[in-house]
């Protein structure tokens, strides 16, 4: 049985996304169009997300090259900052902040904890850059090498209206601070949503960070994490 802290951390990140004007609205990670009858007919009992083909194409053309090149700027070009005005209603990113504080950035959930923050896009980019810069050479495990790589894609149904979360699962290895002796495998589940206003058709709306227990995301067997999971071509 999973711990309550693991469940609540992910649940909060999915619940508190807001519109750019600061008002709470429908979560932006939900698709903006309903599945067509053909999409519905193609879906099986495991509710495979209807926009997987489009998401695969987007990852292949935009995200996989950015990750392979270690290009944080290209990766975060697709980020859509969210705005949240703290109003005393207990949203996790507002904890300890006075009412009226306006937060802007990307929702970041720390996997297996209750911690949810809104971080500026530049900090999310810096996190990826550090994964690239700190990756040791000539090191590998069952999940591949140390350099950040797109390991898999995933999708999860949310709510009662047929919406889905889409994830690009990126993994790397680095030495654990402060001793910098033990290697740890990191996972970043970059969350994307369909966005018809974006030239690429998708935007990044959040990140799940896992620095110690993220291998569940890479296993293909985490029912809580996703409904659909597929290994990216060329990964171990």
Secondary structure, DSSP 8 states (H G I E B T S, - for coil): ---HHHHHHHHHHHH--B-TTS-B-S-TTS-SS---HHHHHH--TT---TTHHHHHHHIIIIIHHHHHHT-HHHHHTTB--EEEE--SS--GGGTT--TT-EEEEEEEEETTSS-EEEE-HHHHHHHHHHHHHT--SS-EETTEESS-EEEEEEEEEETTTTEEEEEEEEEEEEE-TTTT-SEEEEEEEEEEEE-TTSTTSEEEEEEEEESSSTHHHHHS--TTT-SEEEE-TT--
